[in-house]
Every structure is written in structure tokens, then in C-alpha cells.
């Protein structure tokens, strides 16, 4: 296809059908692999999910029940609907519900209500379990493991089982991991009758903050804000060099405020942007890679940042607020998307990819008249900055969504849509509840056995006390875990086991509980980032695989291209550790400006070096020089910054003076 050819705007902006989107979600996103029950069960599940949301809204507005009740009711709801909606095996029929899943749902109701019915006795028992208590707790562990396997994936369930075996057989472990071992009754007591196991911090966050923001996201979708993100993105970036690719970046950054899933983000925005890129002559592997790398970064984008951000607040403690985490994430997230933008820009110039023509653009005046659709997101940011509790900010955000939905002429938003949004919010919370409950098993074992400290010390010894080697080992561990566990569970595991090693090296003379908050945040952001970008890191790059399903490209090539475009994501975590000014804690404006400036210049140099194009093609020696200069500017040290900037300036002059040397860029083909 010629890059000069004009395409009919309606044809250009066509997107994948809803059926195809759902097919891709079910294939690559296990959370979307749900049954579609018929007849009376369809309504039982619908109103049951509505009851789940009403319970959560009641406690958000009028106050929470005691921790054990709040968390077990939340977990009970989630378990019941996971067994009714998620088949035991993917290939089973999506219409009927087998008898054993009805049985598991009934057992889940009993287990989920056990704390409610026996609260006073269990609290006063001081950990002494009766026979029925023991078997109910054992059932709870089994149900959580099976629910996590169905709704989240087999790897997280296997990891949890291995940790349980470690807790039981601790005395037989190697010396550096050995402990006295826990009895089966002790494990059950820890897991279901304390707030250190299944009912621990991860599930606590799921039953409060996470649910509220997932509900907020459901209302954003129903009120047309999600579609508006696409329209706004194309109005802002469509005419630029490589415009459709930049539309994907901009749109995915905005979509990240709705979706906490890289795959869901790819399918939602990619169903629109990838076909548009292909119709304009973009290579299918490149088109898929742009969307995958941008969509993965959605979880890094404040204000919502995926569920793991809420967990970070609770895990760090120290009176840190959600707004502190969101503020600290702002510059790294900006650098992530700037990095992808730069890489995409150079690739588009190298391949001669055009932007949209005037006749292919939407009516900008109409798009900008609907800027009021961003009010819910702006409102949440303003409320959190002003100190309003996070859960109340989410509630006000939901109310504002209802208002903009009513006044938005392009969508129908009435009572049915309102109730549907309530149900969709509960449905999206099921997998998160299972993941956080299962992650609680892991955290409970780590806390009870002291495994976290043992592994942190072993990691430091293995790295010979080198911070770079320690960071490298933690990076590999986070990427491997991220290939089989969702972001929430991955973050829980790595923040419990690996983050303490980073803190120990950065603050060797103080206990972890007294380490400077900027060091603690740096360590947690490091594992958080690498857990997320596992979705675009081959060989198991689910976001890239989903994108290739839309583009028709090769999954591995799409994954490799995604990792190349998102090279900034592999650098930023190291920048955070070595240059904590990026987190905007206890630093001056001047320091922040300088760090961001040098980092952006460094990314431009690295981008040109990796892609092989700047103002013209870049030869091998120039590429190596540019990459070295970029790394020097990114490394937080004044001498390296100065040297890097000088080399960068020289290379810029050379590129500018010789920019017409090439015959001209190539034209990409599909």
C-alpha cells in the first residue's frame, strides 16, 4: 500500500468486532475466560454480583466491618462466582455449570460466612481451634488455591503450594532456609484464623481500595470515557510522523486509568489502533509491538496504576499515602511513555511512515467539545491531592461518571447501564480477590518462617555485595515470576522476598523498618516495574501475543519488537534506584528538572542508537557511541552527565549537518 494513498475515514477507523475482542481476551487473558450461563442461572449470577457490589459500597460509605468479617465476606463472594463462572478446564462448555461447581459454590458460601457466624468465639479462642474450625480452614486454603488456578492461572497456585510445603517441611530445608517447621494445624490457623495469611494485607486491600477503583473503571467504560480516549488520542497525535503509532501510545496511557490488565488494554485500544496502523502500511509486527508496549505501561500510569499500587501503600506502611505513591510514580511513568514515543518516532522516520491526512482525521472541534468526559479522572486526582481518603475519592469519581454519562449524547446511560456497571465492577474484582488471597498464603509463610530475610541475605551474598548484581538478580526473578503470575501476585511475592535485599544494600546500617522512605520506595518500584514489563518480555509475553492476535503478526517477533520499543522500561527501574530524585521526595525543583532533562536526552540517544535512525541512518559505530552517551546521561552522576551531554551534542551536530546524506527512508509494507 502506498503511503500517499488516502483511505476512507470510516474504513480507516474500523475496529475489531466485540466477538473477536472477546475471543482474544479468552485466549490470552485468563480472567476473561468465563462461562456465559443461560436461563435462570444467568439472573442468579447477575443479581449475585450486584449484591457483591452493594455490600462493598455499603462498607465504603458507612464503614467497614471487623477485618475478619470484611475480608471473608469479600472472599466468599469471589469464591462463589469464580466457581460458577470459571470452568475447571478452558475447553469445557461455556454454557452449562457442572454439578461439582455448584457444590464448590455452596461450600464457598459456608466457608465465607463461617467468620460471620462464629466471630465472637473465634476472636476469644486465642488461636485454639476446634475440630470443625480446622476443617473449615483447610477447606478455605483448598478453595483459594483452586479459585486462583481457575481465575488467575496455574503458576500462582503452584507457587503457593510450594510455600505451604516449605512451611510444613522447613526443618528439612538447606541451612540458609531451614526453620523448625509448622504443624498442619498451625498452618491452617495462620492461613484462615489470623490476619497474616489468606485474610492478610493483600486481601484487605482487595476488599476496600481495589474494588472501589475497579468499580470506578467499570463506570468509565459504561459512560463512554474509554472510547473518548481513542478519539482524543487521534485528535492530538494523528497527524504527527508515525501518527497512528503515537495514537496507540497516547490512547493506551489513558486506557491505563481504566484497566489494570496489559492484555485487556491491548485488546481494548489495540482493536482500534492496530487495524488503523496496518491500513496505513505499517508492518504487522511493528503495529502489534507499539500497542503491546504502550498498553503494558498503562499499569504504571497514575492515578490508578493497577491494583499493585494500593498494595504498595499497605506493604510499605510508614504513614505513606496512596497519593505519595502516585506522585512518586509520575515521572517514571512519563519517562516510560516518552521512551516508547521516541523509539516509535525514530522507527517511523526510518520506515517512512506517515501520519493521518486532514480528510482522515475526526472532527477535532467535536472531540474537544467533549473534554468534560475527563472530569472523573481529574476529580479523583484533585481529591487525592487535597487529602480526601482514597476510597471516598473513588466514590466521588463514580458519582461524577454517572453525571457525565447522563449528559454525554453519544452513549445511552440509564438505570440498566448503571446496574450493569455495578455488576461489571464485581465481575472484574473476582480474579483480583483470588490473586490477593493466594498471595496472602505466600506472605503468611514468608512472615512466619523468616524466609524473606533469609533469601534477601542469600541474594546479597550471591551478588557479592554488589548493588548492580543484586538488582540484576532481582530483575530476572521479577521477570520470571511475571511470566506466570499477575502483577498483583508478582508484586506481593517480590516485594516480600526481593525488595528487602535492595533495601539492605542501600541502607546497610539501619533495620529495614527504619530505612529512609525514598530507599524503600525505590526498592518497591524496582520490583513493581519488572513484574509489569514481563508482559512484553519473550518468551512468554502475553500482551505481545494478544497484539499479534489482532495484527496477524508473529508472536515472538512482536514480543521482541515490543521489548525493543520499551527499552526505557528496562532502564527506568535502575534510574529510580540510583537517582531517587525521580520519585520527587525531599528534592528541589532544580534537581528534578535536571534529572528529567538528562534522562530524556539519554533516551533520545539510546533510541537513535537502538533503532539506527536519527536525522538519517546511523552506522554501527555511531549507534554504539549514542547508546554509550545515553547511558552516561542516565547514570546519576554529574561527570557522566557532562560527558554524555557533550557527546550527545557532537552527535546531534553531525546528524544535522549530514541529514540529507541518505537517499530517503524506506516505505514499510505489511
N, C-alpha and C positions, 0 to 999 in steps of 0.2 A: 504494500500500500504506500502510495506516495505521501510524503509528509506535507505536501502542498494541497492535498485533496481536502475539500470541505465536506464534512459529514453532517447529515441532517441532525439537528439538535435533539429531536425526540429519540432517534436511533442511538445517538451518542450517549445519552443519559439513561438508557435502559439498564436495568439491574437484574440479577438472578431472581427467579421466581421464589416465592416463600417455600414451596415444596423442595426445591433444590437446596435452599439455605438450610432447611431442617435436616435434609439428608446428610449434608456436610457436617452439621453440628453433631448428629448422632454418630457419625463415623470417627470424628477426631476429638469431640468433647464429650467425655463420658457422662457429664452432668446433664446433657441434653438427651441421653438415650433412655427416654421414658415411655411408658405404656400410654395408650390412648383408650382407656376403659369406655365401654358402651353401657347403654341402658341405665339402670338405677345407680350403679357404682360411679358413673360419671358425675352424678349430682352429689352423691355421698362424699366423694373426694373433693369436689368443688367447694361445698359448704364446710367440709372439714378444714380445708386450707384457709377458708375465710375465718373460721373460728380460731385458727392458729394466729392469724394476723391480729384479730380483735384482742386476743389475750396479750400479745406483745404491745399493742397500742395502749391497752388499759394500764399495763405496768409502766409504760413510758410516760403516761400522762399523770397517773395517780400514785406512782411509786412502786418499787419492786417488792416482791415477797422475799422472805428469808432466802439466802443464797441457794441452799439445797433445793428448796421448792421451785424457785425461779428457774434454776438450771435443769432440774429433772423434768419439769413440765415441758420446757422448751425441747429437751432431748426426746421426751416421749412423743410429742407431736411429730418431730422429724423422723423418728424411727418408724412410726406407724405408716407415714406416707411414703417413705423410701421403700418399704416392703410392698406397698400397694402399687407404686408407680415404676420402680426399677426392677426389671426382670433379673432373675438369678444368673442367667446366661443371655448375652446380647441377642443370640439368634432365635430366642423363644418368641412366641407370638406377642405382639404389642396390644392385642385387643382384650383377651381374657386374662383373669387373675387366677393362678392355680391355688388349690386348697391350702398348700403349705404356706403360701404368703399371707393368706387370711389368718392362719394360725399364728404366724410370726407377728402379724399386726396386733392380734389380741394379746399375745404375751408382752408386746411392747407397751400396750396400754396399762397392763398390770405393773410392769417394771417402772414405767414413767410416773405412775400415781402412787408408788409404794412410799416414797418420802412424804407425800402429801398426807397419806392416811396414817403414817406412823411417826410424824415429825417429833412430837414431844418425847416419845420413848427412845427414838434413835439418838436424839441430842443428849439425853440424860444417861444413855448407856455407856458413854465414855469409851467407845470403840469395842465394847464386848458384844459380839454378835450371837444372836440366836440361830438355830439351825435354818429356819426359813430365811432369815436375813442373809445368811451365807449363800444360799442357793439363788436368791434374787440377785445378789451382787454378781455372782458367777454368770447368771443369765445376761445381766446388763453388759458385762465385758464381751460375751459372745455376740450379742446383738449389735453392739457398736462395731466390732470387727467386721461382721458380715455386712452391715449397712455401709461402712466405709469402703469395703471391697466393691459393692454394687455401685455406689454413687460417686466414689472418688477414684477408685482403681485398686488393683491387686497390690502394687508395690507398697502403698502406705499401710495396708493391713499386714503384709509380711514383716515390715519394719517393726510394727507394734508388737507382733507375736515374738519376734526375736528379742525385743526389750523385755517382754514378760518372762521369757525363758532365761534371760540374763538375771532378772530379779530372783528367780527361783533357784538357779544353779550357780549363783555368784561365787560360792566357795571353790568351784572347780575351774574358775577362770584364771588366765595368766596373772602373775603377781601384780602388775600395774593396774589391772582391772578387777582384782578379786575383792569380794566383800563376804560377809557372813551368810548371805542368802536369806530370802524371805520365805516364810511358810505360805501355803496356798491361802489360808485364812487371812494372813497378814496382807497378801497381795489384794484379795477381794476387799478387805477393809480399806486399804489405801485407795483403791480404784473407785469404789462407789459410796463409801461412807466417810470420806474426808473430802476436803476441797483442794486436794493436791493431785488428784488423778483425773478420772473422766469428768468430774464436776469441778475441774480446776479453772485456772485463768483463761485458757483458750475458749472453753465453752461459756464462761461468764461473759466474755466479750461478744461471742456469737449471739447470746441471748439478750443483748442490750444494744450496743452501738452498731454492730454489723447488720443486724436485722433492720434497724431503723434506716440505715443508708441503702440497703438493698431495696427496701420499700420505696425510698426516695427515687432510686434508679428506675423502678418499675413505673412510677408515675411520670418520670421524664419521658419514657418511651411512649406511654399512652397519650401524652399531651402533645406529641409531635416534635419535641425538642430534639430527639435523635435524628430525625430526617432534616431538621433545620441545620444541624451541624454540617451535613453534606452540602446543603445549599450555600451556607455561609462560607465554607471552605473553598468551594469552586468560585464564588464571587471574589474572594480575596486573592487566591493563588492561581486561578485557572489560566491566566494569560502569561504567566511567567515562563521562563525557559524550563522545559520539563514540567509544565504546569499541572497536568493530571497526576503526576507522581507526587508533587508537592501538595496537591489537594488531599491525597491519601494520607500524608503526614499530618497535615493540619486537622483533617477530619478525625483521624484516629486519636490524636491528642485530646480532642474534645470528647470523643466517644468514651475515652477512659474514665470520664466522670460518671458514666452510667454503668459500664461493665467492668467487673473485676477479673474477667477471663480474657486471656490473649486470643484464644480460639474464637470465642463469641464475638470479640471485637473485630477479628479478621472477617468473619462471615457477615457481620452486620454492615460494616463500612466497605469491606472488600467486594461484596456482591455488587456494589455500585461503582467503585473506583477501578477495580481490576479490568472489567469489561471495557470501561472507557479508555484506559491506557492501551489495551490491546487494539481497539478500533483505530487508535491514532498511530499505530505502527510500533508500539513498544514490545520488546521481546517478552514472551510469556514468563520466563524465569525471572526477569528483572521486575516485571509488573507484580508478580506474586511476592517477590522479596521485599519490595518497597512497602507493601501493605503489611506483611508479616512483621518486619522490623518496627514499623510505626505503631502497629496495634499492640505489640508486646510492651512498648513504652507507656501505654495507657495506664498500666498499674503503678507507674512511677509518678503520675501526674497529679498534683494536688488539685482540688481539695480532698478527693475521696481516696485515691491511691490504692484501691483494692482493700480487701479485708485485713491484710497483714499490717497495715499502718495502725489500726486500732489495737492489734495485739502488741505492737511495738510500745505503745504508750503504757500498757499494763505490765509488760515484761521489764521495761526499764524502771518504771516507778519514779522515785526521787522527785515527786510533785511535778513531773513533766506533763504537759497537756497535749491534747491532740493537735492543737494549733502550733505548738512548738515543733512537733514532728513535721507537720505540713509545711511550715515556714522553712525548716531545715532542708526539706526535700525540693524546694522551689528551684534553686539554682542548678543542682544536679539534674533535675528533670529537664530544665530549659537547655542545659548543655547536651543532654541526650538527644533531644529533638533537633537542636542546632547541628549536632554532628551528623544525623541522618540527612538533614536538609542539605548540608554541604556536600556530603558524599553523593546524594542524588543529583544535585546541581552539576557537579563535575561529570558524573556519568551521563547525564542528559546532554551536556555540551559535547562530550566525546562522541556520542552516538548521533548527534544532530536531531534530538527530539524536540518537537515544537510545543508551544503552549496552545491554548484554545484561541480560535478566532472570535471576533465580535459576534458573528452570527451563531456561534456555538455556545455562547455564554448565556446563563439565565438572566432574567430581568433584575439587574442589581438593585434598582430602586425598590422593587417589591421585596427583595430579600432583606435589605437594610431597614425597611419599614417594620419588619417583624423582629427586630433586635430585642423586643420586650420578652421574647421567649427565653432569653438568657437570664432573666430576673431570678429564677430559683437558685441558680448556681452562684450568682453574685450575692444574693441574700445570705446564703449559707456562709460564704467567705466573710462577709461583713459581720455576721452574728458571732462567728468563732473568733474573729479578731477582737470583737468587743467583750469577749469573755463569757458569752452565753454557753451553758453546758452543751456538749456535742449532741446529745440525744434530743434536746429541745431544739437545737438548730435544725436537725433533720426533720422534726415535726413541722416547724415553721416552713421549711423548704417544701414539704409535701403539700401544705396548705397553699403556698404560692403556686405550685404546679397545678393544683385544681383551678386556681383563678386564671392562669394563662391558658389552660386547656379550654375553659369556658369561652374566653374571648378570642381564641385562635380560630379563624374562619375556615382553615384548611383541614381541621380534624373534627370528628364528632366526639364530644366528650359529655356524656350524660351519666345517669345513675348506673347503667350497665357497665360503662367503661370504668367508672370509679370503682365498682365492686371487682371488676376484672383485674384492675391494678392491684387491689388488696390481695387477691388470690395469686397473682403472678409474683408478688413480693415474697409470699410464703413459699411458693414453689422454688424460687431462686435461692432460698435460705436452706433448703434441705441438705444439699451436698456440703455446704459450709458447716452446718451443725455436725454432720458426720465426720468431716475432716478435723474439726476442732476437738470433738470428743475423743477421736482416735489419737490425735496429737497429745491430748491430756494424759493418755496412757504412757506415752514416751516421756513426757515431762515428769510425771509422777515417779517413774523408775529412776530417772536421772537424779532427781532431788533426793529420793530416799537412799540411793546407793552411793551417792557422791561421784557417779560416773562422769559428770560434766567436768569436774575439777581434774579427775584422773586423765581424761582424754585431752583436756587443754594442756596439762603439763607434759603429756607424752608428745603432743603436737609441737610444742615449743622445743622439746629435746630433739625430736626428729629433724627440726629445721635448724638445729644448732644455735638457737637464739636469734636467728636472722629474721627480721620482720618481713623482708621480701619473700623469703621462702615460706614462712608461716602463712602469709597472705595467699601465696600461690597454692599451697595445700588446701587452704580453706576454700579458695575459688573452685578447685577441682571437686572437692566434696560437695559444695553447693550446687554445682552444675550437674553432677551425677544424681543427687537427690532430686533436683528439679526436673529431671527427665521422667521420674516416676511418681512424683508427689506434687499436689497443687501448691501454689505459692504459700497459702496459709500454713499447711503442714510442714512444708520445707523450711519456712522461716522459723517455726516453732522449734524444729529439730536443730537447725544450725545455730540459732541464737542461744540455745541451751548448751550446746556442745562446743561449737567452734568460736563463737564470739568471745567467750571468756579467754581464749588463747590470745586473741588480738589485744584485748584489754590488759592482760597480764604483761605483754611485751611493751605496750605503750605507756603503762603506768606500773612499773615493776616494784615500786617501793610502797605501794598502798594496796589495801584489800580492794577487791572489785567493787564492793558496795560504797567505797569512798573515792573511787576514781573520778576525775573531772568529767562532767556530763558530756562535754564535747568529744572526749575519747570514747565514752560509752556509745554515744550516738554514731560515731564514725564506725565502730565495730559492727553495730547492728545494721547500719545502712549497707555495709560491705556485703554481708551475707544476704540481705534483702535483695540487693541488685542482682547478684549472681543466681539466686534462686529464680528470679523472674526471667532473666535472659536465657535460661536453659530452654525456653520455648522456641528459641531460634538458633540453638546450638546443635548441629548434627552430632551423632546420627539420629537422635530422637528429638526432632524439632517440630512439635505438634502444630505450632502456629504456622510455620512454613509449609507443613504438609497440608494444612487446611487451605492455605492460599494457593497451593499448587492444584488443589481440587477445583478451585474456581478458574484458575488461569489455564489449566491443561498442561502445565509445565512439569518438569521432572522434580520430584520432591527433594532429592538430595541437592541438586543444583540450586533449587530455590532456597534451601537451607543455607548452603554455602554463601550465596549472594546476600542473604539476609544478615548473616554474621558479618560479612564484609561491610555492608552498608551501616550496620550498627556497631562498627569498631569502637565508637566512642563509649558504648556501654561496657566494654571490657577495660576501658581506661579510667572512666569516671570513679568507680569504687576505690581504685588506688589513689586517685586525686583526693578523694574525701578523707582517706586516712592520713596522707602526707600533707594535705592542705585543708585542715578543718575550717578555714575561713569560709569555705563554700557553704557551710551549714549556717552561716550568719549568727554565730553565737560568740558573744564577747569580742567582737572585732569592729573596727571602724569602717565607715563607708568607703574610705580610700583603699583599705586593704581588700574589701570585697570587689571594688571596681577593677583593681589591678589583677587580682586572681582570675576574675572572669575574662578580662581582656586578654591576658596571656594564654588562658585556656582556649578561648575561641580562636586566637591566632594559631595556636598549636594544632587545633583540629583542622583548620584550613590547610595547614602544611601537611598533616598526616593524610587528610582526604585527598589532596592532589597527588601525594606520593602513592597511596594505595590504588586509586583509580587510574593514575597515569595520564592525567589531563589537568591543565590549569587554564592558561590562555591559549595553549597549544599542547600537543602531545609532549609528555615528559619522558625523557630517556631513563635508562636503568640507573645511571649514576645520579641524575637529578632526583629520581624517586627516593633513593637511599638518603640523599642529603636532606630532602624535605621531611622525610619521616624522622630522621635524627633531630632536625631542628624543632619539629613539632613536639617530640618527647622532651626535649630540653626546655621548651617553654611551658610544658605541662608540669614538669617537676618543680615543686615549690621552693626554689632557691634563687636568690637574686642573681648570682653569677650565671647560672644555667639559663635563666630567663633572658638575661642580657645577650649572651652568646646566641641563643636561639633566635631572638628578635633580629639581631644583626644578620645572621644567615638568611632568615626569612625575608628581610628587606632586600638583600642582594638577589635572592632567587626571584623575588617579585619583579625587580627591575629587569632582570634577564628575560623573564617570561614576557613582560610587557613590551620590551624592545624587539623581541623576536616573535610576537604573537601571530604574524602573518606568514610564518615560515611554512606551515602545513598547507597542503593543497585544499584542505577543508575536511570537516568532520564527516564520518560515515553516517549513513541513514540506517536506523535499526529496522529489522524486519521481524515479523512474527514467525 
